[in-house]
Amino acid sequence: MPPRFDCHFPVFRVFRARMFRLFRPCLFAAALGFTAAASAAEQDTAQRLWLAGQRSAAISWVEDGLRTTPNDLNLRFTLGVMRMEMGELKPAAEIFTRLSQDFPDLADPFNNLAVIHAAQGDLDLAQADLNQALTLQPTHAQALENLGDVLLRQAERAYQNALKHQVAPLAATQGKLKNIQALLKRVDTPSP
């Protein structure tokens, strides 16, 4: 079974405190079931390097593997996740966009694009990505959770905008905004 990288991608700074559980990118190398032996070996080595803190070396290892097998789905996906982890959102987005085009029936690249778009503050695009992921795989647990997080952030934004445009702030709208913010605070707080 190919290794899975532990992914700790901070989307919003408030999520950092909770070990990045919210908006987690999906890692699906093991679920695909068609990883070539060379790909698995590349991933094993890359994971060892990554976990040893040698992130640049791990990325180089994966990139070397992709020079040999440029269409390897797992290596491409792994490289995208590593780029996300390194905060290199533009190259990661390019990787996941190409994966979503080359493998349009896979939900995971869309989920990870949503993570990137949410990190960049584009909640509407993140929602569209998640909707596509869920169209492809309606029971995709991480995409469902991420969609809930995006919808909470969108609700907060809507209530804030409503208060800005009201002649006199209404207590009901203020109460809803406070409730959403309290919920977001609980969601963003690390579990014991």
Order of alpha helices (4+ residues) and beta strands (2+ residues): alpha-alpha-alpha-alpha-alpha-alpha-alpha-alpha-alpha-alpha
